[in-house]
Amino acid sequence: MKIEFSRDEYRALVEVFSLTGMVLDAYGRGQVPEKKPLYELEQKIYASCDDFGSGDLIRRDERSNELARKWDEKSSQQMVRIYDQFVDDAFWEELIIRMAGRDLQAEMTLAGCAEDALAEEKWQKRKSALELHYENTFRQHGLEGVRLVHDSEGSN
């Protein structure tokens, strides 16, 4: 199979791989076997940069000899902004979900009930209400007012 790209499409593909690379590189480039095929594909795509007049986007790493996205003051920062927004959104969403789950579990414990004592529909409804509460609170105040409290054993 052969796929043809225009110069602009290839440059957009490099941008997509740049975004993907930020996620893959977060926890060890190439050190996780499951990531190897993705890095191999990245290298294959980057190797065509000269064919598409896009050598300004790619550089060769002197230590690893791998091709990598070139970042400098002339580079498009759109992918960095997209990545930063994703990380920010994921942080708040995960914090909201975990705090709502923690609080619902605490409510159940204080009521002397096991988690399965509440019907799934009621559990989800209460969890959604707690998530909405935290979402609105964080949207208005950020982390202001959030405090970590350690119990006597030092855990949260």
C-alpha positions as CSV (number, residue, x, y, z in Angstrom):
1,M,0.0,0.0,0.0
2,K,1.2,3.5,-0.8
3,I,0.0,6.7,0.8
4,E,0.7,10.0,-0.8
5,F,1.0,13.2,1.1
6,S,1.4,16.8,0.0
7,R,4.1,18.9,1.6
8,D,1.5,20.5,3.9
9,E,0.0,17.1,4.8
10,Y,3.4,15.7,5.7
11,R,4.2,18.7,7.8
12,A,0.9,18.2,9.6
13,L,1.8,14.5,10.1
14,V,5.1,15.6,11.7
15,E,3.1,17.8,14.0
16,V,0.9,14.9,15.0
17,F,3.9,12.7,15.7
18,S,5.4,15.6,17.7
19,L,2.3,15.6,19.9
20,T,2.4,11.8,20.1
21,G,6.1,11.9,21.0
22,M,5.4,14.2,23.9
23,V,3.2,11.6,25.4
24,L,5.4,8.6,24.6
25,D,8.5,10.3,25.9
26,A,7.0,11.2,29.2
27,Y,8.0,7.9,30.8
28,G,11.2,6.7,29.0
29,R,11.8,6.9,25.3
30,G,12.1,3.5,23.8
31,Q,12.6,1.8,27.1
32,V,9.2,0.2,27.2
33,P,8.9,-2.7,24.7
34,E,5.2,-1.8,23.9
35,K,6.4,1.6,22.6
36,K,9.1,0.3,20.2
37,P,6.8,-0.1,17.1
38,L,5.6,3.4,17.6
39,Y,9.1,4.8,17.7
40,E,10.0,2.7,14.6
41,L,7.1,4.3,12.8
42,E,8.1,7.7,13.9
43,Q,11.6,7.2,12.6
44,K,10.2,6.0,9.3
45,I,8.0,9.1,8.9
46,Y,10.8,11.4,10.0
47,A,13.2,9.8,7.5
48,S,11.1,11.2,4.7
49,C,11.5,14.8,5.8
50,D,13.9,15.8,2.9
51,D,11.5,14.3,0.3
52,F,8.8,16.7,1.5
53,G,11.1,19.7,1.8
54,S,10.6,19.6,5.6
55,G,14.2,19.2,6.8
56,D,13.6,22.3,8.9
57,L,11.3,20.2,11.2
58,I,13.6,17.3,11.9
59,R,17.1,16.9,13.4
60,R,19.4,14.0,14.1
61,D,20.2,13.4,17.7
62,E,24.0,13.2,18.0
63,R,24.0,10.8,20.9
64,S,21.3,8.3,19.8
65,N,21.5,9.0,16.0
66,E,17.7,9.0,16.0
67,L,15.7,11.5,14.1
68,A,13.7,13.9,16.3
69,R,11.5,16.9,16.1
70,K,13.4,20.1,15.9
71,W,12.3,22.7,18.5
72,D,13.4,26.2,18.4
73,E,12.0,29.7,18.5
74,K,10.8,29.3,14.9
75,S,9.0,26.1,15.5
76,S,5.2,26.0,15.6
77,Q,4.2,26.0,19.3
78,Q,0.7,24.9,18.5
79,M,1.4,21.3,19.4
80,V,3.0,22.4,22.7
81,R,-0.1,24.4,23.5
82,I,-2.4,21.5,22.6
83,Y,-0.3,19.1,24.8
84,D,-0.2,21.6,27.7
85,Q,-3.9,22.0,27.5
86,F,-4.4,18.3,27.5
87,V,-2.2,17.8,30.5
88,D,-4.0,20.6,32.4
89,D,-7.4,19.2,31.5
90,A,-6.4,15.7,32.5
91,F,-5.0,16.8,35.8
92,W,-8.2,18.6,36.8
93,E,-10.5,15.8,35.6
94,E,-8.5,13.1,37.4
95,L,-8.4,15.2,40.6
96,I,-12.2,15.8,40.4
97,I,-12.9,12.1,39.8
98,R,-10.6,10.9,42.6
99,M,-11.9,13.4,45.1
100,A,-15.5,12.7,44.4
101,G,-14.8,8.9,44.7
102,R,-13.0,9.4,47.9
103,D,-15.8,11.6,49.4
104,L,-18.5,9.2,48.3
105,Q,-16.6,6.3,49.9
106,A,-16.3,8.3,53.1
107,E,-20.0,9.1,53.0
108,M,-20.8,5.4,52.7
109,T,-18.4,4.5,55.5
110,L,-19.9,7.1,57.8
111,A,-23.3,5.8,57.1
112,G,-22.1,2.3,57.9
113,C,-22.8,1.0,54.4
114,A,-20.7,-1.0,52.0
115,E,-20.1,0.4,48.5
116,D,-22.5,-2.2,47.0
117,A,-25.3,-1.1,49.4
118,L,-26.2,1.8,47.2
119,A,-27.8,1.0,43.8
120,E,-25.5,1.7,40.9
121,E,-27.8,4.5,39.6
122,K,-27.9,6.2,43.0
123,W,-24.1,5.7,43.4
124,Q,-23.5,7.3,40.0
125,K,-25.9,10.2,40.6
126,R,-24.2,11.1,43.9
127,K,-20.7,10.7,42.4
128,S,-21.8,13.0,39.5
129,A,-23.1,15.6,42.0
130,L,-19.8,15.5,43.9
131,E,-17.8,15.8,40.6
132,L,-19.9,18.8,39.6
133,H,-19.3,20.4,43.0
134,Y,-15.6,20.0,42.7
135,E,-15.6,21.1,39.0
136,N,-17.4,24.3,39.9
137,T,-15.2,24.9,43.0
138,F,-12.0,24.4,41.0
139,R,-13.2,26.5,38.1
140,Q,-13.9,29.4,40.5
141,H,-11.0,29.0,42.9
142,G,-8.4,26.6,41.5
143,L,-6.5,24.8,44.3
144,E,-7.1,27.7,46.7
145,G,-8.7,26.2,49.8
146,V,-7.6,22.6,49.2
147,R,-5.6,21.2,52.1
148,L,-3.9,17.9,52.5
149,V,-4.5,16.4,55.9
150,H,-2.4,13.5,57.2
151,D,-3.8,11.0,59.7
152,S,-1.7,9.8,62.6
153,E,0.0,7.2,60.4
154,G,1.1,9.8,58.0
155,S,-1.0,8.7,55.0
156,N,-3.5,10.9,53.1
